[in-house]
Amino acid sequence: MEIPWIAAAFALGLAVRAIGLPTLVGYLAAGFAMRAAGVEGGEVLEHAAHLGVLLLLFSVGLKLQLASLVRVEVLAGGLGHLALATAAGAAMLLAATALAPDTALVLGAAAAFSSTVMAAKILEDKAELRTFHGRTAIGILIVQDLVAVGLLSVSGGGTPSPWALLWLGLPLLRAAIARLLSLSGHGELLLLYGMLLALGLGGAGFAWSGLSAELGALVLGTLLAGHPRTTELASALWGVKELFLVGFFLSIGMAGLPGLRELVLAGLLLLTLPAKMALYFGALLVCRLRARTAFLAALALGSYSEFGLIVAQLAAQQGWLSETWLVALAVAVAVSFALTAPLNAASHALFARFEERLERFQSARRHPDDEPISLGDAQLLVFGMGRIGSGAYDHLLEQGARVVGLDSDPVNVASLRQEGRRVEYGDAEDPDLWHRLQLGGVSGVLLALPDLEAKQRAAEALRTRGYPGLVAATTAFPEEEAALKAVGVGLTFNHYDRAGESFARRSWERLRPG
């Protein structure tokens, strides 16, 4: 029975990709189609979906710093928004329906949560998990998930056992867990160790003690954040995680076939989505975030949550909520995924279109992460200090050039600074960044970013500003060269095609006499 799922997911994923939508929209559509055809999900799909969620949250934890949770924008965005959205949602439902106040409150709370899986997937696909808005969104989601775990515990959804207190000593095991990671090598043992931590110690271990398996996977990932090999571990888990996550999106689509009444109620819930995003936007602006940061984070947080669906399911089991509303909420969750996925894919373009209107709402006082950046006497600027960007930076430094690196990952920035490199924090897709940078003495900008759209936007921003110097960019595929040159990139470098050439040149320089 697994073959029809795979075939449907592939066919519809390919179809939506051809029209420029994220593939997960196709997976959701495949789930609806399979349900309409009478195909049941079953235990295999349920287990695959669960494993995908655990691996995704573990991967998110690997890239998270605990300090990022203890921030005003995260606590205000997570707790403040949850309270306001619950009250606003309940009020809207009471005004539009004949629901009892307690039922409206339960539905308002369920709809107030945002999807951790959806937001993490979107931000990861766009390489924005460690950007300022990405870290803010993930921090808010973790705060909300902790609240959800508490609600489930106190309302009969699973009371933690006394053994759960043992997890408070988990930080004491960090050194041993990190040591085993170092000993795991670079092959299948690394993959097995990652799955053991995410699914075993984190997932099964937390579930055994009455806590959320999802929370456990996230905590175990966070425990290893900052380890030198976390990037390699995340890469090793990537393919397995993506495969199992297809099961998650299929299962959401196959949750149930609604009737006309359920569809109408789901539509009513979906009408509150713009208000949900607007509340996030407003809450983050109050915390002095710029309009761009607040807008991008609000879009990432704009969908309904699978966690909210679990809360609603518990309420239905206890008689607080009818099955009709539960099915309606399941449909609203699935459709919210399908709506917010393309919105997030075009998030930077949307902000550019409404930039002037949105910036009217932002505070004149800057958040510390939005302070201007000084490049000093730099001649060259390398944007994107990953493996390729760092290699380019080191080579230019060896040639005697005055070079500065910029990167949107604060963890990477801190690590590179400790190694003695001149690196600053900056998001290439932030239009305001290019206005704040002083590029008078910079003769060349090297774009070593992983995302094609990010390189295009950076090049467009530079040329729009009137920057006359060289703009060079890396490419991964031949078709990217024309797209980059069309927006003002003067030099492209395919790091796959030219890797052998660079290797040979450096070897010959070492061997050449004199």
N, C-alpha and C positions, 0 to 999 in steps of 0.2 A: 504493500500500500504506500510505501514511501516514494515510489517512482512518480505517481501523479503529482505529489506535492513539489518534488524537485522540478518536474517538467513545467508545471504551472508557474512556479516562482521564477524560473529562468525565462520563460516566454514573456510574461508580463513585466518582469524586471528589464528585459531587453527592450520591450516596446516603450516603456516610459522613459528609459534612458535615451532612446532615439528622438524623443520630443523635448529633451532637456530637463526632465524631472529626476529627482533622486530615485535610485532603484528601490528604496524601501516603500515608496508609494506603490510600485508594482507588486511587491510582496504582500502588502495589505489588500490590494485588489485581488490577488491570487487567492488569499484567504476567503474573501467574500465569495468569489466565484466557486471555490471548492465547497463552501458551505451550501451555496445555492444548488450545487449539483448533488447534494446529499452525502458528501464525504465527511466523515467525522474525524476530529483531530486525533484522539486516542492518546495513550500513554507515551508513545514514542515521541510524538511532536511536543507533548507537554514537557518531557524531560529535556529534549533538545533546546526548547525555549528557555527553560530554567538555567541550563548550563551556559547558554549564551549570555544571559543577564549577569550571572556570577562572574564570568570571564571579563565582560565589559566593565563592570564596577571595579574589579580587581585592577584592570588596566588603568582606569581613571585614578585609583588610589596611588598607583606607581608614580603618577605625575602631579600628585597633590602634596602641598606642604600644610601641616596642621596650623601653622601661624596664619595662613590665609583665611581660616574660619573665624578667628578672633578679630574681626574688622567690623566697623560700624555698618558699612554697606551690606555685608553678608548677614549680620544679625537683624538689622532693620528690614532688609529685603526679604529674609526668610520668615521671621516671626511677625513683623509688622504687616507684610503683605498677606500672610496666612490669615491673620485676624480680620483685616479689612475686607479681603476677598470673600471670606466665609460670611461675614455680616452682609456685604453687598449682594452676594449670590442668593442668600436666603431671602433678603428683602425683595429682590427681583422675582424670585419664584413665588413668594407670597402674593405679590401684586398681580402676577400673570396666571396663577392657578388657584385651586381651592385646597392646597396642601395644608396640613396641620403645621403649626410653627416648628415642632420638634423634627418633623420629616424634612421641612425646608432647610432647617439648620444642618441636618446630616448631609443632605445633598449639596448644600453650599460648601461644607467642609470638604467633601469628596472632590468637588470641582475646583477647589482652591489650590490643591496640590498640583505641581507640575511634574512632568515625566523626566526622571533622571536618565532613563535609558535613551529616550528620544534626544534629549539635549546633549548627552554625552556622545551619542552617535553622530549627531550633526556637527558638533564642535570638533570631534576627532577627524571626521572626513574632510573638514576645512582646515585642518592643522591649527586650530584655534583654542585647544584645551588650555594652553598655558598663557594665552594673551590675557590682558587685564579683564576684559569683559568675559572671557571664558572662565577664568578663575573665580570671578564674582558669581557667575551663574552656577557653577558647580558647587561653590560654597553654600549658596542659598539652598540648592537642592539637598545637600547633606543635612543642613539644619532642618529642612522640612521632613526629610526621611526619618530623622531622629524623633520628631514629633509624631509621625505616623506610627513608628514602632511603639512609642509610649501609649498612643491611643489604642492600638491593637492589644497591648498588654493589659491595660486597666479595664478594657471593655470585654474581656473574655476571648480575645483573639489569640491567646497563647501567653500564659503567665510565665515569666522567666523563672527557672529553677534556682535554688541556692547556689548551684554549681556555676551559674553565670558570673558570680563575683570573681571567679578565678581569672576571667578575662582581663580584670583590672591589672593583673601582673604581666600581661602580654608584652609591654615594653621591655621588661627584664630579659625577654627571649630574643630581642632584636639582634643582638650581636651574634647569637648562635644561628638565627635564621639567615642573616646576611653572610655569615661564614659559609653556610651550605650553598648559598647562591654562588659564591666565588668558586666553590669546589665543583660546581655542576658542569663546567666546561662550556662548549659552544654548540653542542649537537642536541640529540634527542633528550639527554638528561636534563638540559636546561628547560625544555618544553615540559617534561614530566614534572619537574620541580615546581614550575609555575602553576600547573594544573593541580598539583597536590596542595599548594598553599591556597589557591582560589576556591577549589571545589571541596577539598578535604578539611584542612584546619579552619579555613574561614567559613565556607558554606555549611558543610555538615557539622563542624564543631559548634558553631553558634546556634544552629538549629537544634542540636542535641540539648543545649542548655536553655532552650526556650526563647532564644533571641532570633532576630531576622537573619536568614542566610545571606541575604543581599548586603546587609550591614556588615556581616562578618567578612565577606569578600572584599568590601571597600576598606575595612580596617586593616586587613592583612596587606593589601596593596600599599596603603598609606605608611605602614610600618617600614616598608622598604624604600619609600620615596627618598631620593637623594643619593641612593647607592649608585656607584659608577656603572653598574651593569643593568640598571632598570630599563634603559632604552632597548638594549639587546633582548631582554626578557619580554618586553612588550611586543617587539617585532616577531619573536618566536611564537607568541600566542596569537598574533594577528589573524592568520588564516583560519585557525580553529574557531576563534571567537566570531569572526564574520559569518562562517558557515552556520554555527548554532544560532546566531541572531536572526538569520532568515526564518528559523523555526518560531522565534518570538513574534515577529511581525505577521507570520502566517496565522499563529494562534490567536492574535488579537482580531484579525479579520474573520476567523472562524468561530468567534465567541458565541454567536447566536444570530439567527435570522429574525429580524424584527418585523412586526406587522405595521400597519399604517399608524396606529396609535403610538407605538414606540418611536417611529420615525419622526412624528410631529414633536414628541417630547424631546428627542435628541436634537432636533432643529432648534427648539427653545433653548436648550443648554448651550448649543453652539453660538447662539446670538450673544452670549456673555463673554466669548473669547476676546473680542476687542477691548472690553472693559478690563479683563484680566491682564492683558498686555499693558494697557494704559496705567493700571495701578502699579505694575512693576516699574514702568518708566518714571512715574511720579515719585515713587519711593526712593529710587536710586538718584534722581535729581536732587531730592531733599538732602541726600548724603554727599552732595557737592560733586557728583560724577558729571562728566561732560555729556551732552546730549547724545553724542555718537556711542559712547560706552553704554549708557543707559538703554538706548534703542536696540543695540545689538544683543545685549543681555536679555532684554524683555522679549525679543523675538525668539531667542533660544528657549526661553521659559514659557512660551505661549501655549503649549499643548496641555491637554488634560493628562492625568497620571494613571499608570497602571496600579500604583500604590493607593490612589483614591478609589479605584475600582475594588481593591481588596477591602478597604474600609467599608464601602457600600455593600459588598457581599456579606460582610459580618453583620451589618445593620439589617439586611434582609433576613438573615438567619434568625435574628433575635426579634423579628417582627416590627422593626422600626421603619422599614422601607418595603414597598411592594416589589414583586419580581418584575413588574412592568417598568418601573423606574430603573431597576438594575440593568435590564436589557438596553434601555434607552441610554443609560450612562456608558455602557460598553460600546454602543454604536458611536456615541459622541467622542469617546476616547480614540477610536479607530479613525474617525473622520478628521479629528483635530490633528492627528499625525499626518494624514494626507494633505491637510491644508497648510500646516506650518512648515512641512519639509520644503516645498518650493519657495515659500516666503523666506526661509533662512538661506536657501541657495542663492537668492537674489538680495540678501540683506544689505550688502554694501552699496549695491546699485540703488536700492530703495532709499537708503539714508542720503545718498548723494542727490537724489531727486527732491527730497523734502528737507534738505539740510538747513536752509535759511529759516524755515518755519519752526523746526524743532529746536534750533539753537536759541530761539527767543526765550525758551523756558529754563535754560541752564543758568546756574549760579555764576556770578562774576568771580567768586573765589575758587581757586583750582584745588582739586584733590592732589595729594602728594605724588601719585603715580602719573599725573598729567603735567608735571612741571616741564618748562622748556629744557631743551638739550643743547649743550655747547659742544662743538667739535674741536675747539681750540685751533691749532695750526695744521690740522689734517689736510693732506693732499688727496687722499683716496678714502672712500667710504664703502665698506663691505656690509651689505644688508642681508642678514640670514646667516648666523654663525653656527651652523651645523657642521657636519664633517667637511663638506665642500667649501663652505664659506671660511671656516677656520683654517683649512689648508691654503686657501687663497691669501688670507690675512698673513699667515706665517711666511709664505713665499715673498709677498710684497715687503714685509719687514726685513727679510734677508737681503733684499735688493736695495735697502736703504730708504724706502718710501715711508712717509709719515701717514699712517693708516689708522682708522678708527672703525670698529665693528658695531653694528646695531642688531638687536635681536628682540623678538616679542616674548621670549621665554625668560622670566626673571630668574628662575633656577639656573638656567644655562648662563645667563649674564653673570650671576654671582660666581659660578664655577670658573668661568673664563677670566674673570677679574683676579681670582685667587691664583691663577696661573701666570699672572703678570700682563695680560692683554688689556688694551684700551677698548672697552666694550660698554655701550650704553643701552638702556632699555628703549625700545621704540617699535610701534606697530606700523608696518609698511602700508597697510590699507587705511590708515588714519589720515584723512585729508589734512587735518590740522597740523599733523607732524611736519609735513613738508613746508608749511608756512613758518613754523617755529625754528626749524633748522637754519643755521647760518652757513650757507654753502659758498660764500664768496671765495675762499681759498681752495675749494675742492675741485679738482680737475677731472675726476672720474668717480662714478658710482657703479659698484658691482652688485647685481641683484642675484643672490644665491638662495632664493626662497624656494620652498618645495611646491608651491601652488602657482599655476600659470596665471590665474586671475589676479593674484596678489602682485605678481611681477608686472602685469599689464597696468594695473591701477597705479602702481608706484611710478612706472615710466610716464604714464599720462600726467600724473601730478607734477613730476619734474618738468616736463616740457610745457605744461600749462603755466607753470610758474615762470618759465623763460630760462630755465637752466641750460647753458650752452655746452657744457662739458660732455665727456663720453659717458654713455649709459650702456653697460654690458650686462648680459643675463645668461644664466645657465638654461639649458633645455634638456628634456628627457626624451622627446619624440621629434622627428623631423618636421611634422606639421606645425609645431609651436613656433618655429623660426619666423615664418611669415607673419603670424599674429603679433609677435613681439616687435618686429621691425615696423609694422604698421602703426605702432603707438610711440615710435621714437627711439627704440633700442638700436644702437649703432653696431653692436657686436654680440653675437650669440655663441655659446659654447655647449655642445652636446656632451655631457660628462660621461655618457656611455660610449659613444663612438670615439671620443678623443682620449679615453683613459689609457689605452695602449700607447698612444703617441706621447702622452705626458710621461708615462712610465719610462719609455725608451729614451726620451730627451734627458730626463733627470739622471738616468743611468749613464748615458754617454757623457754628460757633463762631469760626472764623477770619474770616469775612466780616461777622458781626453787628456793628453799630456799638456802640462802648462796650465 
